[in-house]
Amino acid sequence: MCQHESPCPQSTAPDREAARVVAGHPEQGWSLLCNGVVIFDDTGELLPNGGIIDPHRPTDVRAAA
């Protein structure tokens, strides 16, 4: 999918969010990346295969007691 030099990470890569934005809609809270991933302002993601990644804000991580 990606035509950039050097290519953006694939949608299955751990760093998939590093791909370039090809369609940004900040007023609606989402952006489409060149690898087909839709990222949302709440840090959730929709993958090209229909999979989802739940929001993963740093504040959602609980400190070890």
PDBQT receptor file of N, H, CA, C and O in Angstrom, charges set to zero:
ATOM      1  N   MET A   1       0.802  -1.197   0.000  1.00  0.00    +0.000 N 
ATOM      2  CA  MET A   1       0.000   0.000   0.000  1.00  0.00    +0.000 C 
ATOM      3  C   MET A   1       0.852   1.271   0.000  1.00  0.00    +0.000 C 
ATOM      4  O   MET A   1       0.557   2.232  -0.711  1.00  0.00    +0.000 OA
ATOM      5  N   CYS A   2       1.907   1.258   0.805  1.00  0.00    +0.000 N 
ATOM      6  H   CYS A   2       2.147   0.478   1.383  1.00  0.00    +0.000 HD
ATOM      7  CA  CYS A   2       2.723   2.456   0.999  1.00  0.00    +0.000 C 
ATOM      8  C   CYS A   2       3.619   2.726  -0.207  1.00  0.00    +0.000 C 
ATOM      9  O   CYS A   2       4.297   1.826  -0.704  1.00  0.00    +0.000 OA
ATOM     10  N   GLN A   3       3.614   3.957  -0.662  1.00  0.00    +0.000 N 
ATOM     11  H   GLN A   3       3.063   4.688  -0.259  1.00  0.00    +0.000 HD
ATOM     12  CA  GLN A   3       4.467   4.380  -1.774  1.00  0.00    +0.000 C 
ATOM     13  C   GLN A   3       5.627   5.249  -1.298  1.00  0.00    +0.000 C 
ATOM     14  O   GLN A   3       6.380   5.776  -2.118  1.00  0.00    +0.000 OA
ATOM     15  N   HIS A   4       5.781   5.405   0.032  1.00  0.00    +0.000 N 
ATOM     16  H   HIS A   4       5.170   4.977   0.698  1.00  0.00    +0.000 HD
ATOM     17  CA  HIS A   4       6.812   6.288   0.568  1.00  0.00    +0.000 C 
ATOM     18  C   HIS A   4       8.189   5.647   0.527  1.00  0.00    +0.000 C 
ATOM     19  O   HIS A   4       8.330   4.425   0.485  1.00  0.00    +0.000 OA
ATOM     20  N   GLU A   5       9.192   6.502   0.541  1.00  0.00    +0.000 N 
ATOM     21  H   GLU A   5       9.077   7.495   0.576  1.00  0.00    +0.000 HD
ATOM     22  CA  GLU A   5      10.581   6.053   0.589  1.00  0.00    +0.000 C 
ATOM     23  C   GLU A   5      11.141   6.519   1.907  1.00  0.00    +0.000 C 
ATOM     24  O   GLU A   5      11.149   7.738   2.077  1.00  0.00    +0.000 OA
ATOM     25  N   SER A   6      11.561   5.831   2.767  1.00  0.00    +0.000 N 
ATOM     26  H   SER A   6      11.555   4.840   2.629  1.00  0.00    +0.000 HD
ATOM     27  CA  SER A   6      11.492   4.411   3.044  1.00  0.00    +0.000 C 
ATOM     28  C   SER A   6      10.058   4.023   3.438  1.00  0.00    +0.000 C 
ATOM     29  O   SER A   6       9.320   4.834   3.998  1.00  0.00    +0.000 OA
ATOM     30  N   PRO A   7       9.679   2.785   3.143  1.00  0.00    +0.000 N 
ATOM     31  CA  PRO A   7       8.287   2.372   3.342  1.00  0.00    +0.000 C 
ATOM     32  C   PRO A   7       7.836   2.471   4.799  1.00  0.00    +0.000 C 
ATOM     33  O   PRO A   7       8.617   2.254   5.726  1.00  0.00    +0.000 OA
ATOM     34  N   CYS A   8       6.592   2.795   4.971  1.00  0.00    +0.000 N 
ATOM     35  H   CYS A   8       5.958   2.971   4.219  1.00  0.00    +0.000 HD
ATOM     36  CA  CYS A   8       5.994   2.851   6.304  1.00  0.00    +0.000 C 
ATOM     37  C   CYS A   8       5.801   1.431   6.844  1.00  0.00    +0.000 C 
ATOM     38  O   CYS A   8       5.752   0.475   6.071  1.00  0.00    +0.000 OA
ATOM     39  N   PRO A   9       5.691   1.293   8.168  1.00  0.00    +0.000 N 
ATOM     40  CA  PRO A   9       5.482  -0.027   8.759  1.00  0.00    +0.000 C 
ATOM     41  C   PRO A   9       4.153  -0.633   8.299  1.00  0.00    +0.000 C 
ATOM     42  O   PRO A   9       3.176   0.083   8.084  1.00  0.00    +0.000 OA
ATOM     43  N   GLN A  10       4.131  -1.940   8.155  1.00  0.00    +0.000 N 
ATOM     44  H   GLN A  10       4.925  -2.522   8.331  1.00  0.00    +0.000 HD
ATOM     45  CA  GLN A  10       2.899  -2.624   7.769  1.00  0.00    +0.000 C 
ATOM     46  C   GLN A  10       1.899  -2.568   8.912  1.00  0.00    +0.000 C 
ATOM     47  O   GLN A  10       2.265  -2.290  10.053  1.00  0.00    +0.000 OA
ATOM     48  N   SER A  11       0.640  -2.832   8.604  1.00  0.00    +0.000 N 
ATOM     49  H   SER A  11       0.342  -3.058   7.676  1.00  0.00    +0.000 HD
ATOM     50  CA  SER A  11      -0.421  -2.761   9.613  1.00  0.00    +0.000 C 
ATOM     51  C   SER A  11      -0.265  -3.813  10.698  1.00  0.00    +0.000 C 
ATOM     52  O   SER A  11      -0.864  -3.688  11.765  1.00  0.00    +0.000 OA
ATOM     53  N   THR A  12       0.527  -4.844  10.447  1.00  0.00    +0.000 N 
ATOM     54  H   THR A  12       1.014  -4.946   9.580  1.00  0.00    +0.000 HD
ATOM     55  CA  THR A  12       0.743  -5.903  11.433  1.00  0.00    +0.000 C 
ATOM     56  C   THR A  12       1.982  -5.659  12.295  1.00  0.00    +0.000 C 
ATOM     57  O   THR A  12       2.234  -6.404  13.242  1.00  0.00    +0.000 OA
ATOM     58  N   ALA A  13       2.746  -4.633  11.976  1.00  0.00    +0.000 N 
ATOM     59  H   ALA A  13       2.541  -4.028  11.207  1.00  0.00    +0.000 HD
ATOM     60  CA  ALA A  13       3.979  -4.337  12.715  1.00  0.00    +0.000 C 
ATOM     61  C   ALA A  13       3.666  -3.662  14.049  1.00  0.00    +0.000 C 
ATOM     62  O   ALA A  13       2.677  -2.939  14.163  1.00  0.00    +0.000 OA
ATOM     63  N   PRO A  14       4.501  -3.896  15.046  1.00  0.00    +0.000 N 
ATOM     64  CA  PRO A  14       4.280  -3.250  16.349  1.00  0.00    +0.000 C 
ATOM     65  C   PRO A  14       4.310  -1.716  16.283  1.00  0.00    +0.000 C 
ATOM     66  O   PRO A  14       3.661  -1.049  17.088  1.00  0.00    +0.000 OA
ATOM     67  N   ASP A  15       5.059  -1.162  15.329  1.00  0.00    +0.000 N 
ATOM     68  H   ASP A  15       5.587  -1.704  14.675  1.00  0.00    +0.000 HD
ATOM     69  CA  ASP A  15       5.151   0.292  15.190  1.00  0.00    +0.000 C 
ATOM     70  C   ASP A  15       4.244   0.832  14.084  1.00  0.00    +0.000 C 
ATOM     71  O   ASP A  15       4.560   1.845  13.460  1.00  0.00    +0.000 OA
ATOM     72  N   ARG A  16       3.120   0.159  13.841  1.00  0.00    +0.000 N 
ATOM     73  H   ARG A  16       2.863  -0.663  14.348  1.00  0.00    +0.000 HD
ATOM     74  CA  ARG A  16       2.194   0.526  12.755  1.00  0.00    +0.000 C 
ATOM     75  C   ARG A  16       1.717   1.972  12.825  1.00  0.00    +0.000 C 
ATOM     76  O   ARG A  16       1.372   2.552  11.795  1.00  0.00    +0.000 OA
ATOM     77  N   GLU A  17       1.689   2.568  14.016  1.00  0.00    +0.000 N 
ATOM     78  H   GLU A  17       1.970   2.097  14.852  1.00  0.00    +0.000 HD
ATOM     79  CA  GLU A  17       1.229   3.954  14.176  1.00  0.00    +0.000 C 
ATOM     80  C   GLU A  17       2.210   4.963  13.600  1.00  0.00    +0.000 C 
ATOM     81  O   GLU A  17       1.876   6.142  13.480  1.00  0.00    +0.000 OA
ATOM     82  N   ALA A  18       3.413   4.526  13.241  1.00  0.00    +0.000 N 
ATOM     83  H   ALA A  18       3.685   3.569  13.338  1.00  0.00    +0.000 HD
ATOM     84  CA  ALA A  18       4.427   5.421  12.677  1.00  0.00    +0.000 C 
ATOM     85  C   ALA A  18       4.206   5.683  11.192  1.00  0.00    +0.000 C 
ATOM     86  O   ALA A  18       4.926   6.488  10.601  1.00  0.00    +0.000 OA
ATOM     87  N   ALA A  19       3.234   5.029  10.578  1.00  0.00    +0.000 N 
ATOM     88  H   ALA A  19       2.649   4.375  11.058  1.00  0.00    +0.000 HD
ATOM     89  CA  ALA A  19       2.940   5.252   9.154  1.00  0.00    +0.000 C 
ATOM     90  C   ALA A  19       2.414   6.678   8.955  1.00  0.00    +0.000 C 
ATOM     91  O   ALA A  19       1.890   7.298   9.880  1.00  0.00    +0.000 OA
ATOM     92  N   ARG A  20       2.566   7.169   7.749  1.00  0.00    +0.000 N 
ATOM     93  H   ARG A  20       2.992   6.665   6.997  1.00  0.00    +0.000 HD
ATOM     94  CA  ARG A  20       2.132   8.538   7.432  1.00  0.00    +0.000 C 
ATOM     95  C   ARG A  20       0.616   8.634   7.309  1.00  0.00    +0.000 C 
ATOM     96  O   ARG A  20      -0.046   7.700   6.856  1.00  0.00    +0.000 OA
ATOM     97  N   VAL A  21       0.084   9.767   7.716  1.00  0.00    +0.000 N 
ATOM     98  H   VAL A  21       0.622  10.526   8.085  1.00  0.00    +0.000 HD
ATOM     99  CA  VAL A  21      -1.343  10.053   7.582  1.00  0.00    +0.000 C 
ATOM    100  C   VAL A  21      -1.639  10.385   6.127  1.00  0.00    +0.000 C 
ATOM    101  O   VAL A  21      -0.974  11.239   5.541  1.00  0.00    +0.000 OA
ATOM    102  N   VAL A  22      -2.628   9.721   5.535  1.00  0.00    +0.000 N 
ATOM    103  H   VAL A  22      -3.168   9.027   6.010  1.00  0.00    +0.000 HD
ATOM    104  CA  VAL A  22      -3.038  10.029   4.167  1.00  0.00    +0.000 C 
ATOM    105  C   VAL A  22      -4.383  10.747   4.129  1.00  0.00    +0.000 C 
ATOM    106  O   VAL A  22      -4.707  11.403   3.139  1.00  0.00    +0.000 OA
ATOM    107  N   ALA A  23      -5.166  10.629   5.195  1.00  0.00    +0.000 N 
ATOM    108  H   ALA A  23      -4.903  10.096   6.000  1.00  0.00    +0.000 HD
ATOM    109  CA  ALA A  23      -6.436  11.346   5.302  1.00  0.00    +0.000 C 
ATOM    110  C   ALA A  23      -6.680  11.645   6.777  1.00  0.00    +0.000 C 
ATOM    111  O   ALA A  23      -6.976  10.747   7.566  1.00  0.00    +0.000 OA
ATOM    112  N   GLY A  24      -6.552  12.907   7.132  1.00  0.00    +0.000 N 
ATOM    113  H   GLY A  24      -6.311  13.636   6.492  1.00  0.00    +0.000 HD
ATOM    114  CA  GLY A  24      -6.751  13.310   8.522  1.00  0.00    +0.000 C 
ATOM    115  C   GLY A  24      -8.098  13.993   8.700  1.00  0.00    +0.000 C 
ATOM    116  O   GLY A  24      -8.476  14.857   7.910  1.00  0.00    +0.000 OA
ATOM    117  N   HIS A  25      -8.809  13.603   9.731  1.00  0.00    +0.000 N 
ATOM    118  H   HIS A  25      -8.501  12.901  10.373  1.00  0.00    +0.000 HD
ATOM    119  CA  HIS A  25     -10.104  14.215  10.054  1.00  0.00    +0.000 C 
ATOM    120  C   HIS A  25     -10.148  14.528  11.543  1.00  0.00    +0.000 C 
ATOM    121  O   HIS A  25     -10.906  13.904  12.287  1.00  0.00    +0.000 OA
ATOM    122  N   PRO A  26      -9.339  15.494  11.985  1.00  0.00    +0.000 N 
ATOM    123  CA  PRO A  26      -9.271  15.808  13.412  1.00  0.00    +0.000 C 
ATOM    124  C   PRO A  26     -10.614  16.271  13.973  1.00  0.00    +0.000 C 
ATOM    125  O   PRO A  26     -10.893  16.070  15.155  1.00  0.00    +0.000 OA
ATOM    126  N   GLU A  27     -11.443  16.886  13.136  1.00  0.00    +0.000 N 
ATOM    127  H   GLU A  27     -11.217  17.048  12.175  1.00  0.00    +0.000 HD
ATOM    128  CA  GLU A  27     -12.760  17.327  13.604  1.00  0.00    +0.000 C 
ATOM    129  C   GLU A  27     -13.660  16.147  13.941  1.00  0.00    +0.000 C 
ATOM    130  O   GLU A  27     -14.619  16.291  14.699  1.00  0.00    +0.000 OA
ATOM    131  N   GLN A  28     -13.354  14.981  13.379  1.00  0.00    +0.000 N 
ATOM    132  H   GLN A  28     -12.575  14.864  12.763  1.00  0.00    +0.000 HD
ATOM    133  CA  GLN A  28     -14.121  13.766  13.661  1.00  0.00    +0.000 C 
ATOM    134  C   GLN A  28     -13.351  12.810  14.578  1.00  0.00    +0.000 C 
ATOM    135  O   GLN A  28     -13.906  11.811  15.035  1.00  0.00    +0.000 OA
ATOM    136  N   GLY A  29     -12.090  13.108  14.845  1.00  0.00    +0.000 N 
ATOM    137  H   GLY A  29     -11.639  13.920  14.474  1.00  0.00    +0.000 HD
ATOM    138  CA  GLY A  29     -11.307  12.329  15.789  1.00  0.00    +0.000 C 
ATOM    139  C   GLY A  29     -10.633  11.094  15.228  1.00  0.00    +0.000 C 
ATOM    140  O   GLY A  29     -10.358  10.154  15.973  1.00  0.00    +0.000 OA
ATOM    141  N   TRP A  30     -10.356  11.072  13.917  1.00  0.00    +0.000 N 
ATOM    142  H   TRP A  30     -10.579  11.836  13.311  1.00  0.00    +0.000 HD
ATOM    143  CA  TRP A  30      -9.678   9.907  13.341  1.00  0.00    +0.000 C 
ATOM    144  C   TRP A  30      -8.802  10.308  12.165  1.00  0.00    +0.000 C 
ATOM    145  O   TRP A  30      -8.971  11.368  11.561  1.00  0.00    +0.000 OA
ATOM    146  N   SER A  31      -7.851   9.413  11.861  1.00  0.00    +0.000 N 
ATOM    147  H   SER A  31      -7.714   8.553  12.351  1.00  0.00    +0.000 HD
ATOM    148  CA  SER A  31      -6.969   9.589  10.704  1.00  0.00    +0.000 C 
ATOM    149  C   SER A  31      -6.705   8.233  10.067  1.00  0.00    +0.000 C 
ATOM    150  O   SER A  31      -6.620   7.216  10.756  1.00  0.00    +0.000 OA
ATOM    151  N   LEU A  32      -6.577   8.230   8.744  1.00  0.00    +0.000 N 
ATOM    152  H   LEU A  32      -6.646   9.056   8.185  1.00  0.00    +0.000 HD
ATOM    153  CA  LEU A  32      -6.234   7.032   7.986  1.00  0.00    +0.000 C 
ATOM    154  C   LEU A  32      -4.754   7.069   7.671  1.00  0.00    +0.000 C 
ATOM    155  O   LEU A  32      -4.252   8.053   7.126  1.00  0.00    +0.000 OA
ATOM    156  N   LEU A  33      -4.057   6.000   8.012  1.00  0.00    +0.000 N 
ATOM    157  H   LEU A  33      -4.465   5.201   8.454  1.00  0.00    +0.000 HD
ATOM    158  CA  LEU A  33      -2.632   5.900   7.723  1.00  0.00    +0.000 C 
ATOM    159  C   LEU A  33      -2.417   5.174   6.404  1.00  0.00    +0.000 C 
ATOM    160  O   LEU A  33      -3.305   4.461   5.938  1.00  0.00    +0.000 OA
ATOM    161  N   CYS A  34      -1.254   5.346   5.801  1.00  0.00    +0.000 N 
ATOM    162  H   CYS A  34      -0.532   5.925   6.180  1.00  0.00    +0.000 HD
ATOM    163  CA  CYS A  34      -0.992   4.746   4.488  1.00  0.00    +0.000 C 
ATOM    164  C   CYS A  34      -0.934   3.220   4.533  1.00  0.00    +0.000 C 
ATOM    165  O   CYS A  34      -0.982   2.576   3.485  1.00  0.00    +0.000 OA
ATOM    166  N   ASN A  35      -0.832   2.636   5.713  1.00  0.00    +0.000 N 
ATOM    167  H   ASN A  35      -0.793   3.159   6.564  1.00  0.00    +0.000 HD
ATOM    168  CA  ASN A  35      -0.836   1.177   5.820  1.00  0.00    +0.000 C 
ATOM    169  C   ASN A  35      -2.249   0.624   6.025  1.00  0.00    +0.000 C 
ATOM    170  O   ASN A  35      -2.422  -0.571   6.266  1.00  0.00    +0.000 OA
ATOM    171  N   GLY A  36      -3.253   1.493   5.929  1.00  0.00    +0.000 N 
ATOM    172  H   GLY A  36      -3.112   2.463   5.734  1.00  0.00    +0.000 HD
ATOM    173  CA  GLY A  36      -4.650   1.059   6.035  1.00  0.00    +0.000 C 
ATOM    174  C   GLY A  36      -5.218   1.089   7.434  1.00  0.00    +0.000 C 
ATOM    175  O   GLY A  36      -6.391   0.767   7.621  1.00  0.00    +0.000 OA
ATOM    176  N   VAL A  37      -4.430   1.464   8.423  1.00  0.00    +0.000 N 
ATOM    177  H   VAL A  37      -3.477   1.726   8.271  1.00  0.00    +0.000 HD
ATOM    178  CA  VAL A  37      -4.894   1.533   9.807  1.00  0.00    +0.000 C 
ATOM    179  C   VAL A  37      -5.615   2.860  10.021  1.00  0.00    +0.000 C 
ATOM    180  O   VAL A  37      -5.150   3.908   9.574  1.00  0.00    +0.000 OA
ATOM    181  N   VAL A  38      -6.754   2.804  10.707  1.00  0.00    +0.000 N 
ATOM    182  H   VAL A  38      -7.132   1.953  11.070  1.00  0.00    +0.000 HD
ATOM    183  CA  VAL A  38      -7.454   4.011  11.132  1.00  0.00    +0.000 C 
ATOM    184  C   VAL A  38      -7.137   4.205  12.602  1.00  0.00    +0.000 C 
ATOM    185  O   VAL A  38      -7.402   3.328  13.424  1.00  0.00    +0.000 OA
ATOM    186  N   ILE A  39      -6.566   5.363  12.935  1.00  0.00    +0.000 N 
ATOM    187  H   ILE A  39      -6.350   6.076  12.268  1.00  0.00    +0.000 HD
ATOM    188  CA  ILE A  39      -6.264   5.650  14.334  1.00  0.00    +0.000 C 
ATOM    189  C   ILE A  39      -7.249   6.706  14.833  1.00  0.00    +0.000 C 
ATOM    190  O   ILE A  39      -7.650   7.609  14.098  1.00  0.00    +0.000 OA
ATOM    191  N   PHE A  40      -7.620   6.565  16.089  1.00  0.00    +0.000 N 
ATOM    192  H   PHE A  40      -7.295   5.832  16.686  1.00  0.00    +0.000 HD
ATOM    193  CA  PHE A  40      -8.591   7.463  16.704  1.00  0.00    +0.000 C 
ATOM    194  C   PHE A  40      -7.916   8.292  17.789  1.00  0.00    +0.000 C 
ATOM    195  O   PHE A  40      -6.900   7.886  18.352  1.00  0.00    +0.000 OA
ATOM    196  N   ASP A  41      -8.491   9.456  18.076  1.00  0.00    +0.000 N 
ATOM    197  H   ASP A  41      -9.316   9.785  17.618  1.00  0.00    +0.000 HD
ATOM    198  CA  ASP A  41      -7.928  10.351  19.081  1.00  0.00    +0.000 C 
ATOM    199  C   ASP A  41      -7.808   9.706  20.456  1.00  0.00    +0.000 C 
ATOM    200  O   ASP A  41      -6.952  10.105  21.245  1.00  0.00    +0.000 OA
ATOM    201  N   ASP A  42      -8.644   8.720  20.760  1.00  0.00    +0.000 N 
ATOM    202  H   ASP A  42      -9.340   8.395  20.119  1.00  0.00    +0.000 HD
ATOM    203  CA  ASP A  42      -8.566   8.059  22.070  1.00  0.00    +0.000 C 
ATOM    204  C   ASP A  42      -7.499   6.974  22.088  1.00  0.00    +0.000 C 
ATOM    205  O   ASP A  42      -7.404   6.228  23.063  1.00  0.00    +0.000 OA
ATOM    206  N   THR A  43      -6.698   6.867  21.039  1.00  0.00    +0.000 N 
ATOM    207  H   THR A  43      -6.776   7.472  20.247  1.00  0.00    +0.000 HD
ATOM    208  CA  THR A  43      -5.605   5.914  20.813  1.00  0.00    +0.000 C 
ATOM    209  C   THR A  43      -6.077   4.519  20.429  1.00  0.00    +0.000 C 
ATOM    210  O   THR A  43      -5.258   3.602  20.357  1.00  0.00    +0.000 OA
ATOM    211  N   GLY A  44      -7.352   4.329  20.185  1.00  0.00    +0.000 N 
ATOM    212  H   GLY A  44      -8.017   5.073  20.244  1.00  0.00    +0.000 HD
ATOM    213  CA  GLY A  44      -7.828   3.073  19.632  1.00  0.00    +0.000 C 
ATOM    214  C   GLY A  44      -7.483   2.999  18.159  1.00  0.00    +0.000 C 
ATOM    215  O   GLY A  44      -7.181   4.014  17.531  1.00  0.00    +0.000 OA
ATOM    216  N   GLU A  45      -7.527   1.789  17.605  1.00  0.00    +0.000 N 
ATOM    217  H   GLU A  45      -7.772   0.964  18.115  1.00  0.00    +0.000 HD
ATOM    218  CA  GLU A  45      -7.185   1.600  16.190  1.00  0.00    +0.000 C 
ATOM    219  C   GLU A  45      -8.118   0.586  15.551  1.00  0.00    +0.000 C 
ATOM    220  O   GLU A  45      -8.588  -0.347  16.203  1.00  0.00    +0.000 OA
ATOM    221  N   LEU A  46      -8.375   0.781  14.278  1.00  0.00    +0.000 N 
ATOM    222  H   LEU A  46      -7.993   1.538  13.748  1.00  0.00    +0.000 HD
ATOM    223  CA  LEU A  46      -9.108  -0.174  13.459  1.00  0.00    +0.000 C 
ATOM    224  C   LEU A  46      -8.141  -0.652  12.391  1.00  0.00    +0.000 C 
ATOM    225  O   LEU A  46      -7.618   0.146  11.612  1.00  0.00    +0.000 OA
ATOM    226  N   LEU A  47      -7.902  -1.969  12.357  1.00  0.00    +0.000 N 
ATOM    227  H   LEU A  47      -8.327  -2.617  12.989  1.00  0.00    +0.000 HD
ATOM    228  CA  LEU A  47      -6.945  -2.544  11.418  1.00  0.00    +0.000 C 
ATOM    229  C   LEU A  47      -7.631  -2.878  10.090  1.00  0.00    +0.000 C 
ATOM    230  O   LEU A  47      -8.847  -3.070  10.056  1.00  0.00    +0.000 OA
ATOM    231  N   PRO A  48      -6.868  -2.947   9.005  1.00  0.00    +0.000 N 
ATOM    232  CA  PRO A  48      -7.452  -3.231   7.691  1.00  0.00    +0.000 C 
ATOM    233  C   PRO A  48      -8.199  -4.565   7.629  1.00  0.00    +0.000 C 
ATOM    234  O   PRO A  48      -9.123  -4.718   6.830  1.00  0.00    +0.000 OA
ATOM    235  N   ASN A  49      -7.809  -5.526   8.460  1.00  0.00    +0.000 N 
ATOM    236  H   ASN A  49      -7.058  -5.402   9.109  1.00  0.00    +0.000 HD
ATOM    237  CA  ASN A  49      -8.479  -6.835   8.447  1.00  0.00    +0.000 C 
ATOM    238  C   ASN A  49      -9.732  -6.862   9.309  1.00  0.00    +0.000 C 
ATOM    239  O   ASN A  49     -10.347  -7.914   9.482  1.00  0.00    +0.000 OA
ATOM    240  N   GLY A  50     -10.117  -5.694   9.857  1.00  0.00    +0.000 N 
ATOM    241  H   GLY A  50      -9.617  -4.840   9.717  1.00  0.00    +0.000 HD
ATOM    242  CA  GLY A  50     -11.310  -5.597  10.692  1.00  0.00    +0.000 C 
ATOM    243  C   GLY A  50     -11.026  -5.754  12.174  1.00  0.00    +0.000 C 
ATOM    244  O   GLY A  50     -11.927  -5.599  12.998  1.00  0.00    +0.000 OA
ATOM    245  N   GLY A  51      -9.789  -6.059  12.520  1.00  0.00    +0.000 N 
ATOM    246  H   GLY A  51      -9.057  -6.185  11.851  1.00  0.00    +0.000 HD
ATOM    247  CA  GLY A  51      -9.420  -6.183  13.930  1.00  0.00    +0.000 C 
ATOM    248  C   GLY A  51      -9.410  -4.826  14.612  1.00  0.00    +0.000 C 
ATOM    249  O   GLY A  51      -9.325  -3.786  13.960  1.00  0.00    +0.000 OA
ATOM    250  N   ILE A  52      -9.496  -4.856  15.925  1.00  0.00    +0.000 N 
ATOM    251  H   ILE A  52      -9.566  -5.701  16.454  1.00  0.00    +0.000 HD
ATOM    252  CA  ILE A  52      -9.463  -3.613  16.684  1.00  0.00    +0.000 C 
ATOM    253  C   ILE A  52      -8.349  -3.664  17.722  1.00  0.00    +0.000 C 
ATOM    254  O   ILE A  52      -7.980  -4.731  18.213  1.00  0.00    +0.000 OA
ATOM    255  N   ILE A  53      -7.834  -2.507  18.037  1.00  0.00    +0.000 N 
ATOM    256  H   ILE A  53      -8.134  -1.640  17.638  1.00  0.00    +0.000 HD
ATOM    257  CA  ILE A  53      -6.878  -2.329  19.120  1.00  0.00    +0.000 C 
ATOM    258  C   ILE A  53      -7.558  -1.366  20.084  1.00  0.00    +0.000 C 
ATOM    259  O   ILE A  53      -7.881  -0.236  19.717  1.00  0.00    +0.000 OA
ATOM    260  N   ASP A  54      -7.772  -1.813  21.307  1.00  0.00    +0.000 N 
ATOM    261  H   ASP A  54      -7.510  -2.731  21.604  1.00  0.00    +0.000 HD
ATOM    262  CA  ASP A  54      -8.417  -0.961  22.307  1.00  0.00    +0.000 C 
ATOM    263  C   ASP A  54      -7.551   0.260  22.594  1.00  0.00    +0.000 C 
ATOM    264  O   ASP A  54      -6.333   0.212  22.423  1.00  0.00    +0.000 OA
ATOM    265  N   PRO A  55      -8.175   1.358  23.032  1.00  0.00    +0.000 N 
ATOM    266  CA  PRO A  55      -7.387   2.529  23.419  1.00  0.00    +0.000 C 
ATOM    267  C   PRO A  55      -6.306   2.135  24.419  1.00  0.00    +0.000 C 
ATOM    268  O   PRO A  55      -6.530   1.315  25.310  1.00  0.00    +0.000 OA
ATOM    269  N   HIS A  56      -5.147   2.727  24.255  1.00  0.00    +0.000 N 
ATOM    270  H   HIS A  56      -4.965   3.393  23.531  1.00  0.00    +0.000 HD
ATOM    271  CA  HIS A  56      -4.010   2.362  25.096  1.00  0.00    +0.000 C 
ATOM    272  C   HIS A  56      -3.238   3.594  25.545  1.00  0.00    +0.000 C 
ATOM    273  O   HIS A  56      -2.032   3.709  25.330  1.00  0.00    +0.000 OA
ATOM    274  N   ARG A  57      -3.958   4.500  26.165  1.00  0.00    +0.000 N 
ATOM    275  H   ARG A  57      -4.938   4.406  26.340  1.00  0.00    +0.000 HD
ATOM    276  CA  ARG A  57      -3.333   5.695  26.701  1.00  0.00    +0.000 C 
ATOM    277  C   ARG A  57      -2.400   5.335  27.838  1.00  0.00    +0.000 C 
ATOM    278  O   ARG A  57      -2.667   4.379  28.566  1.00  0.00    +0.000 OA
ATOM    279  N   PRO A  58      -1.327   6.063  28.011  1.00  0.00    +0.000 N 
ATOM    280  CA  PRO A  58      -0.409   5.762  29.117  1.00  0.00    +0.000 C 
ATOM    281  C   PRO A  58      -1.092   5.820  30.481  1.00  0.00    +0.000 C 
ATOM    282  O   PRO A  58      -0.668   5.130  31.408  1.00  0.00    +0.000 OA
ATOM    283  N   THR A  59      -2.140   6.629  30.618  1.00  0.00    +0.000 N 
ATOM    284  H   THR A  59      -2.484   7.189  29.865  1.00  0.00    +0.000 HD
ATOM    285  CA  THR A  59      -2.836   6.720  31.899  1.00  0.00    +0.000 C 
ATOM    286  C   THR A  59      -3.681   5.483  32.188  1.00  0.00    +0.000 C 
ATOM    287  O   THR A  59      -4.139   5.295  33.316  1.00  0.00    +0.000 OA
ATOM    288  N   ASP A  60      -3.895   4.623  31.162  1.00  0.00    +0.000 N 
ATOM    289  H   ASP A  60      -3.523   4.775  30.246  1.00  0.00    +0.000 HD
ATOM    290  CA  ASP A  60      -4.668   3.396  31.367  1.00  0.00    +0.000 C 
ATOM    291  C   ASP A  60      -3.834   2.303  32.013  1.00  0.00    +0.000 C 
ATOM    292  O   ASP A  60      -4.377   1.310  32.497  1.00  0.00    +0.000 OA
ATOM    293  N   VAL A  61      -2.513   2.480  32.025  1.00  0.00    +0.000 N 
ATOM    294  H   VAL A  61      -2.072   3.287  31.632  1.00  0.00    +0.000 HD
ATOM    295  CA  VAL A  61      -1.624   1.470  32.590  1.00  0.00    +0.000 C 
ATOM    296  C   VAL A  61      -1.611   1.650  34.106  1.00  0.00    +0.000 C 
ATOM    297  O   VAL A  61      -1.339   2.737  34.616  1.00  0.00    +0.000 OA
ATOM    298  N   ARG A  62      -1.905   0.577  34.802  1.00  0.00    +0.000 N 
ATOM    299  H   ARG A  62      -2.126  -0.306  34.388  1.00  0.00    +0.000 HD
ATOM    300  CA  ARG A  62      -1.913   0.663  36.268  1.00  0.00    +0.000 C 
ATOM    301  C   ARG A  62      -0.513   0.396  36.808  1.00  0.00    +0.000 C 
ATOM    302  O   ARG A  62       0.192  -0.495  36.336  1.00  0.00    +0.000 OA
ATOM    303  N   ALA A  63      -0.133   1.172  37.789  1.00  0.00    +0.000 N 
ATOM    304  H   ALA A  63      -0.706   1.896  38.173  1.00  0.00    +0.000 HD
ATOM    305  CA  ALA A  63       1.191   1.005  38.402  1.00  0.00    +0.000 C 
ATOM    306  C   ALA A  63       1.221  -0.286  39.215  1.00  0.00    +0.000 C 
ATOM    307  O   ALA A  63       0.240  -0.650  39.862  1.00  0.00    +0.000 OA
ATOM    308  N   ALA A  64       2.354  -0.965  39.171  1.00  0.00    +0.000 N 
ATOM    309  H   ALA A  64       3.151  -0.669  38.645  1.00  0.00    +0.000 HD
ATOM    310  CA  ALA A  64       2.509  -2.184  39.959  1.00  0.00    +0.000 C 
ATOM    311  C   ALA A  64       2.546  -1.824  41.433  1.00  0.00    +0.000 C 
ATOM    312  O   ALA A  64       3.245  -0.895  41.838  1.00  0.00    +0.000 OA
ATOM    313  N   ALA A  65       1.806  -2.548  42.217  1.00  0.00    +0.000 N 
ATOM    314  H   ALA A  65       1.239  -3.303  41.888  1.00  0.00    +0.000 HD
ATOM    315  CA  ALA A  65       1.734  -2.229  43.649  1.00  0.00    +0.000 C 
ATOM    316  C   ALA A  65       2.856  -2.872  44.430  1.00  0.00    +0.000 C 
ATOM    317  O   ALA A  65       2.938  -2.701  45.647  1.00  0.00    +0.000 OA
TER     318      ALA A  65
